[in-house]
């Protein structure tokens, strides 16, 4: 290229290149402005909302990145409530608001200006609105509104959601009374329709409930007071005139001197299994010596000791014990042995297993299969009597 050509090219570049520079800088932009991860959100409930944005540029631009930013926020009147000033940082995510305290039910406009590595700038704008209350309930912001429900006096226990709950109640006997009951679990809709429960029971209203009955009639005869547990309408064998469980109450808790005082009972149940406490929460206040089970369909892991099921006359394998033991037609009574764990000091005499098979009070050393009395399976379609174990056998 001749000298004249180079000179002409230089003059042309000098004339037109400055006009193209703004276009090059215009390739830097800002987009996707968000407040609390949402574009232009309504009902923002926090006093320190977080801002974010994304920088954009042309595809072939290398090493493009933000070097600084500045956030400004204005209220509905256009008055500034926060100006971060120019902050040297590449951060464009979760920048917390740090201005004048925000007001509820107010629209705020905000903008961000960013600086890129090449000195170019870009600006974007967005908005958000605050909620009726900020960071929790405020009676003033609710115009002195008062709650009309949901207090302790009208809370409803709806156990089908999750039958893990604790019940605390205080009971005081009248001077002319010796028995009083606390009822719960009544009219469960699953027990009013035989197609909604595993045992196919069907009750009319007020025919299904659980009751804890305090009975002090024995105190005048030198007998301890009793806590009787009734389960009615949950299983075919439930009876309203016979308690499912009965626990003697130590004289240190209820006696002739305090029988008519107020006594606090605590019932803790996890899927129908748990404990009952009287006037305290320590071991000496627990009325049931072994974990209590009120679940009519399953034993769970708390009450079921290990069982073994025969696969042949000489072969055994461990399985989970069902609610009621059923004999396969191929297994005869002489082949059945109930294997129980060896007794430990923590086991109380004659604990009752939910399946209806009582653990003997005295067991030989090691793991044994004691002879057990026949047991009746009351579930529908299984009304036969189960045979006893053939013999007592230790290993």
C-alpha positions, 0 to 999 in steps of 0.5 A: 500500500502506498503512502497516499493510501495509508494516509487516506485510510488513517484519515477515514478511521480518524473521522468515523471510528469515534462515531462507532465507539458508543455502539461498541459500548452499547453492547454491554447491558443489564437484564433479569432484574429480580427482587427476592428472586422474583421479577417485580414481586408483590407482597414482599414481607421482609425489611431487607429484600435482596436484589440481583441482575445479569450483565449481557454483552456480545457473544464474541467479547472476551473476558467481559465482566462487571467491575462495579455497581450502584443501586438506587431505590425510590419510594412512590413519591420519587424520593430516594430511600437508598443509594448504595453509591458506586461499589467496586465488586463483581457481585450481582446476586443477593445484594441486601437492601440497606436504606431507610426502613421500608414501609408496608403496602408501598411500591418501590422503584429500583435501578442498578448501574453497572460498570464493565471491565472496558469502562462501559456502563449499563443501567436497568430498572425494576420495582417491587411492592411490600406486603401488609406486614413486614417481618411478622404480624403487627396489630397496628398494621392490621388496624387493631384486628383481633383473632377470632379463632385458633386459640387454645380453647378451640383447637381441634386435634385431627390425628389422621394427619399424623397420629403423633401427639401429646395430651395434657389434662387436669382431673379433679374428682367431686367429693361424692364421686370415685370415678371420672373419665377423659375421652378422646379419639371419638367418632373418627370418620375412618371407624364410621365406614367399614371400607376406611379401616383395616379391621372393617369395623363400622360404628354409629356416632358416639360408639367409638372412642378411647377413655382414660378412667381414674378409679379410686374405689379401692382406696377405702379397702386398702387397694391402690387407685387404678387408671383404666384404659378403654378402647371402644369401637376400634376393633371387633373385640373392644368392649365398653364394659371391660378395660383394655388396660388397667394400671395400679397407681402408686400410693405416693401419687394418689392416696386417701389424703389427695384423692379429691385434689387436682391431678395432671395426666399426660398421655404421649402417643406415637402411632398409638403407642406410648406412655401415661404420666401422672403429676410429673414426667419422670420414670416414677410418674409413669403409670404403665410399667411397659410401653402401652399400645392402643393401636388395634392393627399393628404392634410396631417396634416398641412392643413386639419381641423378636419372633421366628416363623417355621419354614419347615419342621427344623428350619426357622427364620426371623420375621416381623410378628403380625398383629395376630399369628396365623398358621399356614395350612402346611404347618402343624401345631407340633411344629410351632414354637414361639421364640422370645428374647431372654429376660432382662432386668428391664422387663417387668413380670408378665408384660402383655404383647399386643398380639395377645401372646403373654410373655411368661414371668419366669424364663430359663436362661438363654433364648427359649421357646416356652409353651403358651396357652391357646390364643384366639384371633378375633380379626374377621375371617380368623376366629379360630383358636391358635394352638399352643407351642409344642414344648419348651425348648432352649438353645 
